[in-house]
Amino acid sequence: MSATWIVVAALAALVVWIVAAFNALVQRRNRIANAYAQIDVQLKRRYDLIPNLVEVAKRYLTHEASTLEAVARARGAAVTAAAAARARPTDAAVVTVLAAAERDLGGSMGRLMAVAEAYPELKADATMQSLSEELTSTENRIGFARQAYNDEVLAYNDAAMQFPTLVAARLFGFAPAAMMQSTQNAQEREAPRLAF
């Protein structure tokens, strides 16, 4: 009889541990989703500012239509990628696509700002200055939100890859999540110039 109770107790302890490990992984995955939601708020703010910035620039940059169109295309791609990431914030492939779209958007915005430097009237426009300040502030907020997201991804990945939780992660299909990187190389690490 006592051997039976030991086996039952061991199985019960194993079930309790598996349930606890599963719940801990679910909680960490939900924290990633929450952290992404904070990024999403700031991305939406940026996406809403960009058309206004382009509209103001359009008045002055009549010969730079291709630059303005590139910004609009990059914004559209980033909005689409952000929507996919909103639906699956722990999916590494989706987050990687979003990061690439954000890099493209940043590059096209950088080109717009570089072109805008050649137009003193545009640089002096009060609306353009205000929008640039808002965009700079939003970029800072995105950076802080990205850091919080990456912290949650790190905690989740650590939990899912350390023994003994690794067993539950593999058993229930908890795949590693991807960090959201803002840059891929040294050139991209240069700060965009948004000041007017």
Disulfide bonds with the S-S distance in Angstrom:
none
